[in-house]
Amino acid sequence: MRDVQGIPDDDLPMTPTLEAMAERLLAKALTERRTLVAIAGPPAAGKSTLTERLCERVNALHQARDPQTSSALAVVVPMDGYHYDNAVLEPLELVATKGAPETFDCDGLKHDLMRIRRAERSVAVPVFDRPLDLARAGGRLVTPQHRLIIVEGNYLLLNRAPWRELHPLFDMTLFIDVSDDVLETRLIQRWMEMGADPAGALDRARNKDMLNARLIKTDSVAADLHWSASDRPFKDPQAKHSPSTAGDIHDPTQ
């Protein structure tokens, strides 16, 4: 995930607004039961950036209303941490389709979410290291003090086994809506930033990522709320990009 501190709300153009969504989630979190919220959507929808900023805003609102609190109320559990390692994917000939539903440990995610739901003790969850292209075990800690767990990932609402087994664990579900043409443009830019030539970037975007995007859009269960993104890119004043893409924030697989 990128560092999103300092991004103005105007550069996270969403409907409902980020502030309104943070208020809604904070209200759900201030109940006796620990709250699990799923945020799903296609690749390049900006889920990781939005989720991280949403989590920060919820914690800031909580701190402002209860200055005596010393612990964060919300934490993010990213689905990307449950990528199978290439050492697992290679014998299965799945490296080329890494990022598709079958290349994630959905059962492992379900097991961790069940432990998180019980809120009996801290739970260590894996976090994906993008530059190294691997998951770091125990990369983040969900503690008993975390009352709002924001789970973020492409396939959280997918209406097929084994993903549908996750659905009863969520108290609230959100789906981030972004048009296909915007997704494709972002994905092409992403592949070019990673070194692909224009033809290769177009091929990978259309014949890999957009296939997953269409699957997510057509075969996910209805979310409690759709969160609509503006067609203009998010801006990160701290991000460093090539001049052709300066300022764009896209999570590489989200």
C-alpha positions in Angstrom: 0.0 0.0 0.0 1.1 3.5 -0.7 1.5 6.1 2.0 -1.6 8.3 1.6 -0.9 10.7 4.4 -1.4 14.3 3.4 -3.7 13.6 0.4 -6.4 16.3 0.3 -9.9 14.9 0.4 -10.6 16.7 -2.9 -8.1 14.3 -4.5 -10.1 11.3 -3.3 -13.3 12.1 -5.3 -15.9 9.6 -4.2 -19.7 9.4 -3.8 -20.5 9.2 -0.9 -17.6 11.3 0.2 -14.7 9.8 2.2 -15.8 11.8 5.2 -19.4 10.5 5.0 -18.1 6.9 4.7 -15.8 7.4 7.6 -18.7 8.7 9.8 -20.8 5.7 8.7 -18.1 3.1 9.6 -17.3 4.8 12.9 -21.0 4.6 13.9 -21.0 0.9 13.2 -17.7 0.4 15.0 -19.0 1.9 18.2 -21.1 -1.1 19.1 -20.4 -4.0 21.4 -19.7 -6.4 18.5 -16.4 -6.1 16.6 -17.3 -5.0 13.0 -15.9 -6.5 9.8 -16.4 -4.5 6.6 -15.5 -5.8 3.2 -14.4 -3.4 0.4 -14.3 -5.1 -3.0 -13.9 -4.0 -6.6 -11.9 -4.7 -9.8 -8.2 -4.3 -10.3 -7.1 -0.6 -10.5 -10.2 0.6 -8.8 -8.0 2.2 -6.1 -9.2 0.0 -3.2 -5.9 0.0 -1.3 -5.5 3.7 -1.4 -9.1 4.4 -0.5 -9.2 1.8 2.2 -6.0 3.1 3.9 -7.2 6.6 3.8 -10.7 5.6 5.1 -9.0 3.7 8.0 -6.9 6.8 8.8 -10.0 9.0 8.8 -12.0 6.7 11.0 -9.2 6.7 13.5 -8.8 10.4 13.4 -12.5 11.0 14.0 -12.4 8.5 16.9 -9.4 10.2 18.4 -11.0 13.7 18.1 -14.1 12.5 19.9 -12.3 10.5 22.6 -9.0 12.3 23.2 -8.3 9.9 26.1 -8.0 6.9 23.7 -4.4 5.7 22.9 -5.1 2.9 20.5 -6.4 2.8 16.9 -10.0 1.8 16.4 -9.7 0.6 12.8 -7.2 -1.6 10.9 -7.0 -2.9 7.4 -6.6 -6.5 6.5 -5.5 -6.7 2.8 -6.6 -9.8 0.8 -3.3 -9.4 -1.3 -1.4 -10.9 1.7 -3.0 -14.2 0.8 -1.4 -14.5 -2.6 0.1 -18.0 -3.1 3.9 -17.7 -3.4 5.4 -18.3 -6.8 7.0 -21.5 -5.4 3.4 -22.8 -5.1 2.1 -21.4 -8.4 5.0 -22.5 -10.6 4.3 -26.3 -10.3 0.6 -25.6 -10.9 1.5 -23.5 -14.0 -0.4 -20.5 -12.5 2.3 -17.8 -12.4 1.1 -16.3 -15.7 -2.4 -15.8 -14.2 -1.2 -14.6 -10.8 -3.9 -12.4 -9.5 -6.8 -14.6 -10.6 -9.1 -16.1 -7.9 -7.4 -19.5 -7.8 -4.0 -17.9 -7.0 -5.1 -16.8 -3.5 -5.3 -18.8 -0.3 -9.0 -18.1 0.3 -9.2 -20.8 3.0 -6.3 -19.1 4.9 -8.1 -15.8 4.7 -11.3 -17.3 6.0 -9.5 -18.9 8.9 -7.8 -15.6 9.9 -11.1 -13.7 9.6 -12.8 -16.3 11.9 -10.1 -15.7 14.5 -10.4 -12.0 14.1 -14.2 -12.2 14.5 -13.8 -14.0 17.8 -11.6 -11.1 19.1 -10.0 -13.3 21.8 -6.4 -12.3 21.1 -4.2 -10.6 18.6 -4.0 -12.1 15.1 -1.0 -11.6 12.8 -2.0 -11.3 9.1 0.2 -11.4 6.0 0.9 -8.3 3.9 2.0 -8.4 0.3 5.3 -6.9 -0.6 4.8 -5.5 -4.1 8.5 -4.8 -5.0 9.5 -8.4 -3.9 6.3 -10.0 -5.3 5.7 -12.0 -2.2 3.7 -12.1 1.0 5.3 -11.3 4.3 3.9 -13.5 7.1 2.9 -11.7 10.2 3.2 -8.4 8.4 0.4 -6.7 10.4 -1.2 -7.3 13.8 -4.9 -7.1 14.5 -5.2 -6.5 18.2 -8.3 -6.9 20.5 -8.4 -3.0 20.7 -9.2 -2.9 17.0 -13.0 -2.7 16.8 -13.4 -2.0 13.1 -11.7 -4.4 10.7 -11.6 -3.2 7.1 -11.0 -6.2 4.7 -9.9 -5.1 1.3 -9.6 -7.1 -1.9 -10.8 -8.0 -5.4 -12.7 -11.2 -4.7 -14.3 -10.7 -1.3 -17.8 -10.7 -2.8 -17.3 -13.2 -5.5 -20.3 -15.5 -5.8 -18.4 -18.8 -6.2 -16.7 -21.3 -4.0 -14.7 -20.9 -1.8 -15.1 -17.1 -1.8 -18.8 -17.1 -0.9 -17.9 -18.8 2.4 -16.4 -15.4 3.5 -19.7 -13.5 3.1 -21.3 -14.4 6.4 -18.3 -13.0 8.2 -18.9 -9.4 7.0 -21.2 -7.0 8.8 -21.1 -4.6 5.9 -20.0 -4.8 2.3 -18.9 -2.0 -0.1 -18.2 -2.3 -3.8 -16.0 0.4 -5.5 -17.4 1.3 -9.0 -15.1 2.4 -11.7 -15.8 2.3 -15.4 -14.0 -0.2 -17.6 -12.4 2.4 -19.8 -10.8 4.1 -16.8 -9.7 0.7 -15.4 -8.1 -0.2 -18.7 -6.3 3.1 -18.9 -4.9 2.8 -15.4 -3.9 -0.8 -16.0 -2.0 0.0 -19.2 -0.2 2.8 -17.3 0.7 0.4 -14.5 2.3 -2.1 -16.8 4.2 0.6 -18.6 5.5 1.9 -15.3 6.7 -1.6 -14.6 8.7 -1.7 -17.8 6.3 -3.1 -20.4 6.2 -1.6 -23.9 2.9 -0.1 -25.1 1.9 -3.2 -27.0 2.8 -5.5 -24.1 1.0 -3.3 -21.6 -2.2 -3.2 -23.7 -2.1 -7.0 -24.1 -1.6 -7.7 -20.4 -4.3 -5.2 -19.4 -6.9 -6.5 -21.8 -6.1 -10.2 -21.7 -5.3 -10.6 -18.0 -6.4 -7.8 -15.7 -9.6 -6.8 -17.5 -10.7 -10.5 -17.6 -10.5 -10.5 -13.8 -12.2 -7.1 -13.6 -15.2 -8.3 -15.7 -15.5 -11.4 -13.5 -15.6 -9.3 -10.4 -18.2 -7.0 -11.9 -20.5 -9.7 -13.2 -20.1 -12.5 -10.6 -20.0 -10.7 -7.3 -23.0 -10.7 -4.9 -24.7 -7.3 -4.4 -23.0 -5.1 -1.9 -24.7 -3.2 0.8 -23.4 0.0 -0.7 -21.7 1.0 -3.9 -18.9 3.6 -3.6 -18.5 5.4 -6.9 -15.1 6.9 -8.0 -14.6 9.9 -10.2 -13.0 9.3 -13.6 -10.1 11.5 -12.7 -7.1 9.9 -11.0 -6.3 10.2 -7.4 -3.4 12.6 -6.5 -0.6 11.8 -4.2 1.8 14.8 -3.7 4.4 12.5 -2.3 4.3 9.9 -5.1 7.2 9.8 -7.6 6.2 8.8 -11.1 7.4 9.4 -14.6 6.2 12.7 -16.1 3.6 10.9 -18.2 1.8 9.6 -15.1 2.8 12.1 -12.5 0.4 12.2 -9.6 -1.7 9.1 -10.4 -2.3 6.7 -7.6 -3.2 3.2 -8.6 -2.6 0.1 -6.5 -0.8 -2.2 -9.0 -3.3 -5.0 -8.6 -6.2 -3.3 -6.9 
